[in-house]
């Protein structure tokens, strides 16, 4: 089932999500629905608060090579380096800007089977993890923007900075 995206300014986006206490069939279905919703909206990540669910759940798929991450109660346990790059968000349409993030993060989370997983991510995937985990903490990328980029300038900006 596809959910509508909660759009800023909606107070639900600023609330800290509640931990998942038990992984049930409903949890698994919600993860699947979140993935379907993310794909339908051309996203690479989606957190449960973005569909109005106050739970620490997120899905991320930046490309086929890294595959799909289904995150239950994720936390960043280590950050290294620094990188500035452009971000946008399904909950904040037509808004883009540069944001500083760690270039490498180690994330601990539970998968749908309840197994605890640790993954170290770099670059764009690390940025996606940080963006989605921020959502679970009620934090939005617009509060971290260094330089806003107008939607009509986004393509030119990306082409100009592609070699950086």
N, C-alpha and C positions, 0 to 999 in steps of 0.2 A: 504494500500500500504506500502510495506517495503522500507525504505530508506537505502542507503549506509551510513555507519558511517564515519564521518570526522575524519581522523587520524592525530595525532600530528606528526610532527610540521606543523600545518596549522594555519595561522594567524587568521582565523575565530574563533578558540578556545580561543583566547586571547582578543576578543572584548567584551565589555559590551553589553548585549542584550537589545533591545529596549522594553519598556513596551507595553503590548497589550492595545490598546485604546478602542477597541470594540470587544466583543465576537460575532463572526459570525458563520455561518455554516462551513466556512473554518477553523475556529479556532477549532471547535469540531472535524472535520475530521482530522485535524493535530494531535490533542491529541490522537485520536484513532490509527492513523498511527504510532505515536511515541510509543504507547504501543505495537503494533504489532511488530515494529522494535526491541524494547527492549527485548521482549520475544524471538524473533527469534535469537537474539544474546546472549541469556542466561544472560541478565542483570537484575539488581534489580532497576535501575533508568536510566533515559535518559533525557537530557536537549536539547531543540531545537537547540542550536548551534552545537550539536554533529551530527545533520543531515543537517547542513548548513543553518538553519533558525535563523535569528538574532532576536528572540523574547523571552520574558520572560515566557517561558512555560517549564514545566517539568512533567514527570510521574515517580512515585515511587511505587513499590510493593515488599516489602521485604518478605512477606509471606501471606498466605490466611487469617490468623487471623486478621492482620491489614488492609488487603485489598488494593485497588488501590487508590492512591492519584493523582489527576490531578491538578497541580498547575499553576495558572495564576497570574503573577506578585507577586511571593512569596517574603517575607522578614522575616528574623529572627528578632524577637522583644525582645527576652530574651534568655540568655545563662546561664547555671549553670554547675558547676563541670567540670571535665576534665577526659579524657580517651584516652589511646593510643591503637590503633589496626591497623590491616593490611587493606590496601585498594588497589584496582586495578581500572581500568577504560576501558570502551569499546573503547575509543578514543586513548588509550595508551596501545596497546596490549603487553602482556608478560612483563609488568612492575608492580612491587608490592613493597610495603614498608609500614612501620609503620607511622602513622600520628596522631598527637594530635588533638582532637576535644572536644567540650563541650559534656558532658554526657547527658545533657538535654537541649532541645531547645523548644521555643514556636515560631511557624511560623504562620504568617498571610498571607492569599492568597485568591484569588477568585476561585470559582468552575465554572464549565461549565454553570451553570444557572446565574452566575454573583453574587452569594451570597458570602459575605465576611465570611471567616472561620478562626478560630484560633484553632490550635491544639498544644498540648504539647507532644513531643516525647522523648523517653528515649533510651539509648543504641544504638543498631544497626540502628534502624529507625532514631534516631536523627542524627547519622553519615551520613545516606543516604540523609537526608534533607540538611545537610550542604554541602555535596559533590556536589549535583545537583545545589544548589543555588550558590555555588562557580562558577560553569560553567556559570551561567547566568551573573556573574560579571567578566568573563574572567579570572578566577583563576583556576589553575590545581593542582591536588593533588601532582604531582611530585615536585612542588615548596615548599611543606610542609613536604616532606619525612624526617623522622628522621633516620631510618635505612632501606636501600634498601634490598629487598629480591629477590634472583635469582628465576626465574620461577621453576627451578628444585628443589629448596629448599623449595618452598611454602608449599607443603603438609606436610613435616616433621615439619616445623615451626608451622603450624596450629595445628597439633597433640600435639606438645610439649607445646603450650600455651593455649590449649583448656580448661584446668582446672583453668587458671588464673582468 
